[in-house]
């Protein structure tokens, strides 16, 4: 078990299996010293635990937890490409999409679920640039989707 996976376990999390793509793409791609994940939905054992719009059917707190699940799924996708999360040298960018009720404007707080997990796991190397975007709808009516770019070493 890598040091990063041990840290996840200390925080009470387990790295999931890589979520199966829902269309024609791969979960992550390495390009030089970076790994880019596809947008990760908050799948748990192949299913979405909640669906709907944040600020309507899904609370901001629930959505933040779902964003954390997206980040865990992204880490699993990264591991599938590089084999060992200890090879991650920096979380470079996080992009979070939040399916939002039209009056909901707290997208940054939702995406904090992913950002806080990455900071807790990677420490200073987990501090990243970020976008948090409200959208009308996401695939499968997911409330949240997160993609991550990390720098890696050989």
C-alpha positions as CSV (number, residue, x, y, z in Angstrom):
1,X,0.0,0.0,0.0
2,X,1.4,3.4,-1.0
3,X,1.9,6.2,1.5
4,X,-1.0,8.1,-0.1
5,X,-3.3,5.1,0.2
6,X,-2.3,4.8,3.9
7,X,-3.1,8.4,4.4
8,X,-6.5,7.9,2.8
9,X,-7.1,5.0,5.2
10,X,-6.1,7.2,8.2
11,X,-8.7,9.7,7.0
12,X,-11.3,6.9,6.9
13,X,-11.4,6.4,3.1
14,X,-10.6,3.6,0.7
15,X,-9.6,4.0,-2.9
16,X,-12.5,2.6,-5.0
17,X,-12.3,0.5,-8.1
18,X,-12.0,2.7,-11.2
19,X,-15.5,3.8,-12.2
20,X,-16.5,2.5,-15.6
21,X,-16.9,5.1,-18.3
22,X,-20.5,6.0,-19.2
23,X,-19.6,6.8,-22.8
24,X,-16.7,6.6,-25.3
25,X,-13.7,7.8,-23.3
26,X,-11.1,6.5,-20.8
27,X,-11.0,7.4,-17.1
28,X,-7.6,9.1,-17.3
29,X,-4.7,9.8,-19.8
30,X,-1.1,10.6,-19.1
31,X,0.6,13.2,-21.2
32,X,4.2,13.7,-20.3
33,X,4.5,14.7,-16.6
34,X,0.7,15.1,-16.2
35,X,-2.3,12.9,-15.8
36,X,-5.7,14.3,-16.7
37,X,-8.8,12.6,-15.5
38,X,-12.1,12.5,-17.4
39,X,-14.9,14.0,-15.4
40,X,-15.7,11.7,-12.5
41,X,-19.2,11.2,-11.3
42,X,-19.8,10.3,-7.6
43,X,-20.3,6.6,-8.4
44,X,-20.3,4.2,-5.5
45,X,-20.3,0.5,-6.5
46,X,-21.4,1.4,-10.0
47,X,-24.4,3.6,-8.9
48,X,-25.1,7.2,-8.1
49,X,-26.1,7.5,-4.4
50,X,-28.1,10.7,-5.2
51,X,-29.4,12.4,-8.3
52,X,-30.9,15.8,-8.9
53,X,-30.1,19.5,-8.7
54,X,-28.1,21.0,-5.8
55,X,-30.2,23.5,-4.0
56,X,-33.4,21.5,-4.8
57,X,-33.3,17.7,-4.4
58,X,-29.7,17.6,-3.1
59,X,-28.4,19.8,-0.3
60,X,-25.1,21.7,-0.5
61,X,-23.7,19.5,2.3
62,X,-24.7,16.3,0.4
63,X,-23.2,17.6,-2.8
64,X,-19.9,18.4,-1.0
65,X,-19.7,14.8,0.1
66,X,-20.4,13.7,-3.4
67,X,-17.6,16.0,-4.7
68,X,-15.3,14.2,-2.3
69,X,-16.4,10.9,-3.8
70,X,-15.7,12.2,-7.2
71,X,-12.2,13.1,-6.1
72,X,-11.7,9.6,-4.7
73,X,-12.8,8.2,-8.1
74,X,-10.4,10.5,-9.8
75,X,-7.6,9.3,-7.7
76,X,-8.5,5.7,-8.6
77,X,-8.4,6.7,-12.3
78,X,-5.0,8.3,-11.8
79,X,-3.7,5.2,-10.0
80,X,-4.9,3.0,-13.0
81,X,-2.6,5.0,-15.3
82,X,0.6,5.4,-13.1
83,X,0.3,2.4,-10.8
84,X,1.2,4.2,-7.5
85,X,-0.2,7.4,-6.2
86,X,3.1,8.2,-4.4
87,X,4.3,9.2,-7.9
88,X,2.0,12.3,-7.8
89,X,4.1,15.3,-7.1
90,X,1.3,18.0,-7.2
91,X,-2.4,18.4,-7.8
92,X,-2.4,21.0,-10.5
93,X,-6.0,21.8,-11.3
94,X,-9.5,20.7,-10.2
95,X,-12.6,21.5,-12.2
96,X,-15.9,20.9,-10.5
97,X,-19.3,21.0,-12.2
98,X,-22.4,21.4,-10.0
99,X,-25.8,20.7,-11.4
100,X,-27.6,23.6,-9.8
101,X,-31.0,24.8,-9.1
102,X,-31.2,28.2,-10.9
103,X,-31.1,30.1,-7.5
104,X,-28.1,28.1,-6.2
105,X,-24.9,30.1,-6.1
106,X,-22.6,28.2,-3.7
107,X,-20.8,26.0,-6.2
108,X,-17.4,26.8,-4.7
109,X,-18.5,25.4,-1.3
110,X,-19.7,22.2,-3.0
111,X,-16.4,21.7,-4.8
112,X,-14.5,22.2,-1.5
113,X,-15.4,18.6,-0.8
114,X,-12.9,17.5,-3.5
115,X,-10.4,20.3,-2.7
116,X,-10.3,19.5,1.1
117,X,-9.8,15.8,0.5
118,X,-6.9,16.5,-1.9
119,X,-5.3,18.9,0.6
120,X,-5.8,16.4,3.5
121,X,-4.2,13.6,1.4
122,X,-1.4,15.4,-0.4
123,X,-0.6,18.3,2.0
124,X,1.1,21.2,0.3
125,X,1.2,19.3,-2.9
126,X,-2.6,19.1,-2.8
127,X,-3.0,22.9,-3.1
128,X,-4.3,23.5,-6.6
129,X,-5.9,25.9,-9.1
130,X,-9.6,25.4,-9.4
131,X,-12.8,26.2,-11.2
132,X,-16.3,25.6,-9.8
133,X,-19.0,25.8,-12.4
134,X,-22.8,25.7,-12.1
135,X,-24.5,23.8,-14.9
136,X,-28.1,22.9,-15.8
137,X,-27.6,19.1,-15.9
138,X,-24.9,16.5,-15.7
139,X,-24.8,12.9,-17.1
140,X,-27.2,10.5,-15.4
141,X,-28.6,13.4,-13.5
142,X,-25.6,13.4,-11.2
143,X,-25.4,16.4,-8.9
144,X,-21.6,16.8,-9.2
145,X,-18.8,16.0,-11.5
146,X,-15.0,16.6,-10.9
147,X,-12.0,16.3,-13.1
148,X,-8.4,16.6,-11.9
149,X,-5.0,17.2,-13.4
150,X,-1.9,16.1,-11.5
151,X,1.9,16.3,-12.1
152,X,3.7,13.0,-11.8
153,X,7.2,11.7,-11.7
154,X,8.6,8.4,-13.1
